[in-house]
Amino acid sequence: MQSGKVTLNAPLGTYLTDYPNRDVATKVTIHHLLTHTGGTGDIFGPEFTAHRLELKTLDDYVKLYGARGLEFEPGTRWQYSNYGFLLLGVIVERASGLSYYDCVRDRIFKPAGMTGSGSEPEDAAVPGRAKGYMRQKGAWVLNTDTLPYRERQPEEATRRSAICCVSPRR
């Protein structure tokens, strides 16, 4: 947005021209996604559980959930949506030409001096990485088996020659 590549009031389909559900693509705006008012639903549930280890890229989520309809008319109510924010990540990738993770690392974390922050895949060894827990049958257990999985890819495979859509402040 800061670089002018993404407009708040533009519909999702402006950036994801191949989005499977045309109703969603034409009605849901970037603003709706940012404010959890898009009606795009969430990712967690039986479908996620069945396909968790197959969902390795943001586009994999769009392939799984993109054809489903809206849960409510965009802008009429608020409902937290991990899927809506995932769609914003896909838009960042398309607008920037970088993977979402590379864009955030290069344009946000590095300029801010956030050297201990990142979104490394679960199979990457990360010193000091926080572990999540959940209560299950009265006991606290690691939540690792419930988390989205991201495949590790070589950095050169995810980098492209475009400039990311988020520019550091100068």
Helices and strands as residue ranges (DSSP letters): G 12-14, H 22-27, H 30-34, H 46-51, G 52-54, H 58-65, H 82-96, H 100-104, I 105-109, E 133-136, E 139-142, G 144-146, H 155-158
